Amino acid sequence: MKKILAMVICMMISAMALKAQSGEISGTVKDSQTGDLLPGVTVQVKNTKTAVATDIKGRWKLKIKTASAVVQVSFVGYLNQELTLNAGADTVIALQQDNRTLKEIAVTGYAPVRRKVASSYESVKSTPFAGYYSSMQGQDANTEAYGTINENTFHNAIDQPLSTFSADVDRASYSNIRRFLNNGQLPPADAIRVEEMINYFDYHYPQPTGEAPVAIVADMAVCPWNKDHQLVRIGIQGKTVETKNLPSSNLVFLLDVSGSMDEPNKLPLVKRAMEILVKQLRPQDKVSIVVYAGAAGVVLPATSGAHKEKILAALNKLEAGGSTNGGQGIQLAYDIAAKNFLPKGNNRVILATDGDFNVGVSGNGELERLIEKERERGISLSVLGFGMGNIKDDKMETLADKGNGNYAYIDSYEEARRIFETEFGGTLFTIAKDVKLQVEFNPATVQSYRLVGYENRLLNTEDFNNDKKDAGDMGAGHTVTALYEIIPAGSKEKPVNWVDPLKYQQSVTGTSKELLTVKVRYKEPSSTKSKLLQVSLGNRAAAINNMDADFRMAAAVATFGQLLRESSFKGKATYDDILAWATSAKGDDPEGYRSEFLQLVKKARLLKK
């Protein structure tokens, strides 16, 4: 008996000693010369798969199973660093810029070889990054797919005075571009949706003051990338609603656990993202979990937000493996959502996947019809994209659009935190649906105009008043920003004439006091009939430096997107111009998103050389 007791005591002491040796290490990474905090830096425990990327403020944290660990710190354009850290350490790591590496990149140039295959993009990696990409993907080329973007051109205000498009609050393109640049790669042109880059940032428009859930603002400045043109900003502000006043939620997590999700930046990140959301839930909210691989199944029936531990336990048990029957999973998720439907609540399926549906109902047409049918039942679909190498961006964006939901690309824990913690209400709760914009230009003051971005959100003129035509939804507190590049009437530029002069139309007349009128149609979440708002903008352009910080920021981001796309409308702007405009617009920047933007511009400038 004494021997057994002694053995038990020894085992307990050993376990306690082992536990004492394990712990957590953390730190901050910055530039040794400038002191700038560096997001997207890879910090990895040597000879293991345990790794993390620094967040927007340069912070990182890792769990270790020993008393100390050797960590390797690496970042494009900087010298690698290796150091030993003891459990509990919180260290400031200063990385030195690698001038030799910068010169090599500038000389060799890194640019994917682009090959169009239908609407997909295949990227063949060049030598400097081939080893990195092969180790991350297990193959030399990827199968990422992006919808083709045909950039908007100028339209004559006499021939086509109306411009109509759907509101868009998606931001997936920006975080995906960030992933490319942080990995030392330039994104393919079709991955760059300029409107999503602009709308990634928070803008401080006035809150709606009347009964309408949205408000419109419009102003104009001299166009920064072409001084002979003007730049119009149109902003829509959604009403902010306190979390406690939001309706109850019936959420179904639809999680892809197929073999393609078996990577550190896929299923493990999905679990962490969903954990953030679960922690925001209230007792009146409920969550179900459906998973799919070769087949689909229910992991967790509808469970109250009061039982967070039970929900998190179900998430933590998930493992990846098998093929991807996304269609079957979506159908099951909708069935569960319908079973627990809340007539006055927020009924939503949240799909987390890399979009690689390769079994079952996987044709875009079949999936779209399924989702449109469920949308009419009052069940929305939001889509979260994860991973790299086989991301199906075009498919995921389409599914979210058809499902009256939003599409986000989660490239980091920080992005997940923003979506599900910082902007919880805007992500999940719709305040206005089928939001459409129609801008009428005055030919007396406008020769021609061009909408910056929104290429896949364009609507026909007659769609604006057609309440049966679906459009984008806005969440609580969300903003939508659109920019128009204007060639003013009387310009020395040759007028844009895509059609022959009309024979029977009357001559154009109008007042020179107005430039344009903005109309917005929206529906209350439970209504099928739209309401109209409108505002006019006078013909007065200020210098860009005299505009507010939000205007300058939006202009800088739009210019960045155009330079990345090698747009024919990029004018004379340079990366240095973008840095100057964005630096002047940084302001307080409490979350660090604008500071991070400056780092991305610097990386793109380097890679473009």
N, C-alpha and C positions, 0 to 999 in steps of 0.2 A: 504493500500500500504506500509506504514511504517512497519507494522507487517511482511509482506512478505519479505521486504528487510532485516529486522532484522534476520528473520529465515535463509535466504540465507547466510548472513554474518556469522551466528553461525555455519551453516553447513560447510562453507569454512574454518572457524577457526578450527573446529573439524577435518576436513580432513587433514589440514596442521599439526595439532598436531599429528595425527595418523601417518602421513608420517614421521614426525620428530622422532617418537618413533621407527620406523622400521629401519633396516639397515643391515649391514654386519659385521660378525665377522670372524677372521682369525687367523692363528698362525703357529707355527713350533713345531714339537714333536721330542724330542731327548732322548737318554739314559742318565739318571742322573749320571751314573758312568763314562762311556766312552766318553760321548758327541756325540756319533754317531747319525746321523739323522736317523729317523725310518720311512721307507715307509710302507704303508699298515695298518696303525693304524686307527681304527674306531673312528670317532668323531661324536657324535649324540646329538641332542637337546633332553633333557629328556622328556619322555612321548609323543614323536612325532615320525613320520617316517622320519623326516629330518635328514639325515646322510651323511657322506662322508668319504672316505679313504684318508689318506695322500699320496702325490705323492712321486716320487723317492727322492726328497730333503726334505721329511718330512713336506711339506707344506699342508695346508688345508684352505678351505674358505666356509662359509655358510651364507645364507640369513636368517634373522629373522624378524618377524613381530611385535616385541615388543622392548622396550627400552633396555632390557637385556634378557639373557637366561641362563639357567643352562645346561651345556654340560657335557656329560659323555665320557670319553676317555678310550678305552680298547684295549688291544693287548695281544696276546698269550705270556705267559712267563713274563708278567709284572703286577704290581698291578693296578687295575682300579683307575681312578681319576675322581673326579667330581668338577667342579668349575663354578662360575657365571661370565659371561662376559657381558660387556656393548657394545651396538652397536658401531662399529668403532674400537673395540679393536683388536690389533694384538699381540698375546701372545706367549711366549715361554713356552712350557709345558715339564717338565722333568719327565719321567716315571721311577719308580724304579723297578728293577728286582724282581720278586716274587720267592725267593728261595724255599719256601714251595711248590708252584705250580710246579716248575721245578722238584722237587723231586717226586711229585705225578705222573707227566707225565712219568718220567723216570721209576718209579716202575710199574705203570699200563700199560704203553705203549699204544700208539694210533696207531692202524693199522686197516684199513678196512678189513672186512671179504670178501675175493674175491670169487666170484662164476661166472664161465664162462657160459654164455648162448649164444651160437653161437659166434658172434664177439662182443657181448655187455658185459659191465662190470656193475655189480650191487654191490653197496657198502652199507653194513649194518653198521651203525655207532655204535661205542662203547660208553659206559656210559658217560665219561667225556664231550663229544661233542654232545650227542644225543639231548639234549634240544636245543642247539644252532641250530643244523641242522634242527630239526623239526620246529622251529620257522621261519627259513628262507625258508623252502620248503613246510611246511604244510603236510609233510609225513615223515615216518621214513627211508625209503629207496629211493634211486634215480634211475633214468633210463638213466643215462649217457651211451653213447655207444662209444667204441673205437675199431678200427680195430686191429686184432691180429698181434703182432710183433714177428717173429721168428728170434732171434738174429743171425747176420752173424757169421760164423765159419771160421777157417783157411782153406786155399786151397793150395795145393801143386803147386809150380811154374812150375814144369815139366808137370803135368797133365793138369793144368788150368792156363796158363801163362797170360790170358787176364781177366781183370775185367772191366765190362761195366755198367754204370749207368747214370741216368738223373740228371741234375742239379736241385737243390732245394733251393729256397730262402724263403720258408715259415718259419714262426717263431711261429706259433700258440702254439706248444707244450710247449715252454718255458714260455709264459705268462700264460698258463693254469696251469703249474706246480707251478708257482708263486702264483696263486690264491689258490691252495691247501695248500701250505706251510703257506701262510699268514692267512689262516683259521685254522691253527693248524692240518692239515691233511697231510698224505703222499699220493702222487698220485699213482694210479694203474699203474702197469708195462707197460701196453699197451698205456698209455697216454704219455709215455716218449719216444720221438723220438730224439735220441741223436744228429742227424745231425741238427735238428731245434734248439736245445739248442746251439750248436756251432755257427750256423749262425745267432743267435739273436744279436750277438755283432758286432760292426764295427771293421774292420781290415784295416790296412793302406798299402795295396799293391800298387805297382807302376801303374800309369795310362797307358793305351794303348798308344803307340807312333805312330803306323802306321795307316793304313786305317781300320784295324779290330776294332770292337767295344769292344773287350775283350782282356785281356792279361793273360798269365799263369805264375805262380811262383811255385817252388817246392824246398823243403829243408828237412833235416832230423836231428833228435836228438836221443839220448838214450831214450827209452820209460820210462816215469816216474813211471808207475805202475808195470813195469817188467823190471828190469835193464838188463836182458839177451836179451831183444828184442830191436827193433828200432821203432821209430815213424816218419812216413813220413807225411808232410803237403803239400797238393796241394791247391793252391788258384787261383781263377779266379776273375779278377777285371773288372767290367763293366765301360765303359766310362761315365764320369760325363758330364751332359748337363745342361746349365743354363736354368732356368725356362722360361725366355723370348724367348728362342730358341726352346722350345718344341712345337710339333704340336698341333693344336686345338683339343679340346676334345668334344666328344658327349657322355655324361654320363647319365645313367639311374639309379637312386636310387631305388632299389627294397626292400621295407621295410616290414618286418613281423609285423603286428599289431594284431595278433591273441591273444587269451586269455592267452596263455603261456608266452607272452611278458609283461604281466602286473606286473612287479616287478621293483624295483628301479635300479637294475643293468642290465636291459634289455632295454625296449623302451626309458625311459628317457636318458639312456646313449647313445643309438643309435642317438637320436636327437642331443646330444652334440657333438658326433663324426662327424656327418654329417655337423654340423655348422662349425667345424674347417675346413673341406674340402671346404665348400662353400666360406669361407673367402679367400681361396687361388686361387679361380677361376679368370680368366682374361675375358675381354669382349668377346673375340673370342670363349670362351668355353660356352657350353650350358648344362643345366641339366633338366631332366624330373624326376618326382617322381611317382612311381607305388607302391601301397600298396596291401597287400593280407591278408585275414583272411579266412572266409568261401567262399568268392569270391574275385576277384581281380578288381582293378579300378585305373584310372589315377587321381592323386591328382593335379598334375601340368604338363601341357604340356611343351615342350622344351622351356627353358627360358635362356636368355643370362646371363653370369656371371656378367654383368654390373648391373643386377637387383637383387642384393643379398638380399635386404629386402623382396622382393616378395617370393624368394625361402625359406628364413628363416621363413616367416609367414606361409607358407604351411606346413613346418616341425612342427612348434610349435602347430598346430591344431590337430595333430595326437593323437589318443587314442587307447588303446588295447581292444580287445574283439572278441570272436568267435573262430571257429576251424581254421585249417591251411591248405589251399589249395595251397601249395608251387608250385606245378607243373603248375597250371593255372597262377600264378603270374609270373613265369619265362617266360612262353610263351608270355604273354602280354608285359613284359619288353623287350624281344627280338624284338617283333613287333614294339615297339616304337623306339628302337635303329635303326632298319632297316629303318624306315620311315625318320629318321634324319641322315642317314649314311653320314660320311665324308670320301671320297675316300682316302685322304692322312692324315687323322686324327686318333685320338685315340678313337675308338668306344668300349665302355665298360659298362657292367651291373655290378653294385655293390650291392650284396645281403647282407642284414643285418638280421640275424635270430639266433634263438637257434637251428635251424635245425630240429625242431619237426614237420615234414610234416605228417599229419594224415588224410588228405582227398584228393581225386583226384589222379593225376599222382604222386605217391609217391614212387614207386618202384625204387631202384637204377638204374636198367637196363634202364627203360623208361626215367628217367631223364638224364642219361648219353648219351643216343642216341640223345635226344633233344639238349643237350648242344654241343655235337660233331658236329652236323649238323650246328648249328649257328656259331660255331668256324670257320668252313670252309667259312662262309660268311664274316669273318673278324671282328666278334664281340666277345670280350673276356668277361670272367666272373670272378670277384673277389668276395670272400666270407669273411664276417666278422661274427665271432661267438660271442654271448653274453650270459651272465647268467650262472647259475649253477643248478644242479639237474636233468636237462633233456637235456643237451647239446649233440647233435648228431655229435660228432667230426668226426667219420668215414665217414658219409655222406657228411659233408661239405668239408672235404679234397678232397674227390673224385670229387665233383662237380667243385671245383676250378681247380683241375688237368685236368679234361676233358675240361674245358673252357679256357685253356691257361692263367689262372690268378693266383693270389696268395691267400693264406688262412691265415687269422690272427685271433687271439682270443683277444677280447678287454675286459680286466678285470678292466680297470680304465680309467679315463679321460687322464692320463698321457700317456698311451699306444696309445690312439686315437690321441693325439697330435704328438706323434712320427711318426705314420704312415702317417698322413695327413698334417702335417706341416713340421717337421724336414726332412722327407724323401718323400716329395710330388712327386718328379720326379720318384724316384725308385719304388714307389708304383703303379703309374698309367701309366707310359710310358715305353714300351718295346723297348730295343735297340738290342736284339738278341733273336731269338726264337728257339725252339727245340734244346736247348743246351745239348749235350751229352758228356760224358767223357769215354775214354777207356785207361786203364793203362796196359802196357805190362811189366811183371816182368822178369828179367834176372835170369834164374835158376843157373847161375854161382855164383851169389851173394845173391840170395834169396832162402831159403828153402821153406817157405810158407808165406802167407800174409792173413790179415783179414781187410776188410773195416769196419770202425767204423760207425755204423748207416746206413742210406739209404736203409733199408730193403725193403721198399715199393717203391723204385726208381730203383731197379735193372732191367737191360735190358739183352736180349740175345746178344751174341757176334755179330751175324749178323745184329742186329738192328742198330749198330753204323753207318754203311754205307747205311742204308735204309732210304732215305729221306721221305718216307711215314710214318715212325714211329714217333709218337708224343713224345715230351720230354718237359722239363721245360723251361720257358722263364726267361730272366734277364731284370731287369729294369735299368734305368739310374743311375749309381753310385753304383749299387748293387755289393756285393761280394759273392762268393760261396767258402766255405772251406770244404775240405774232409781230413780225417785222415786215414792212414793205419798203422796197427800194423804189424811189420815185424819180422819173425824169420830168422836170417841170415844163409846163407849157412855155413856148418861146425859146426853148433850148436850141442851141445850134446843131445838136445831134440830129441825124436823119431820122425822121419818124419811123416807128415800127409799123409796117403794113403787111400783115399776114394774109389779108383778104383784099380784093379789089374794092375800090370806092363804091358805095351803095348808090343806086340810081334814083330811088324813089323816097329816100329819107330826107327829112328836113335838116336844115343847117343846125349845128349845135350852138345853143346859147346857154348862158349860165352866169351866175355871179362869181366874181373873183375873190369874194370874201371867204368862201368855203373851199376846202380841199377835197373832203370826202365825208361820207356819212357811214357810220358803223351800225349795223343791226345785229342783234343777238336773239335767237329763239331758244327757249329751254322749256322743259316740262318739270313739274313737281314730281318727285319720285313715284307717287301713286297715281299720277294723272296720265291720260292719253292725249290731252290737248295742250298745245304749246302756248307760251306767252311771249310777247315781243318787248324788247328794250332797244333803244337807239340813242346815239349821240353823234354830233357833228364836230368836225375839226377844222379850225381856221387855217388860212394859208400863211403861216408864219413859222420859219425855221430858225432855231437858235444854233449857236455853235455847240459842237459836241461837248466841249469842256464846260459849258454852262448848264448842261443837263444834269439831272440828279444821278447819284451813284448807280442806281439800278439800271437806268438807261445806258450808261456807259458800260456796265457789266454785260448787259444783253448784247450790245453792239460788239464788244470784244469777243464774246463766245461765238456769235454768228460769224465773225471774221475768221476765227480759229477753225470753225467747221469748214468754211469755204476754202481756206488754205490747205487743210488736210485733204479735201476732196479734189484739189487742183481745179477748182471751179473756174469757169470762163468769166465769172462775174466778180472775181476776187479783187479786181482793181489794182491799186498800187500798195496795198497794205502789206506789212511785213510782220514777222513774229515779234520783232522789237516793238512795233506799234501796239500789238496786242498786249504785250507785257506792260507797256506804259499806261494804256487805258484801264486794264484790269487792276493794276497796282493802285491807281487813283480811285478805283471803285471798291477797294477791299473793305473799307470801313471797319466796324468792330469785329465782324466775322466770328461769332461765338463758337460755331461748330467747325471752323477751319476749312470750309469747302472752297472759298475763294482763294485762300492761300494755296490749297492743293492744286487748284486750276493753274496757278502760276508755275508750279513745278511741272505740270503736264505740258504746258506750252514750251518750257525750256527743253524737255525731253524730245518733243516733236521737232523743235528747231534743230537740235543736234542730229536726230535721225534723218531729217530732210537734207542735211549736208552730204 
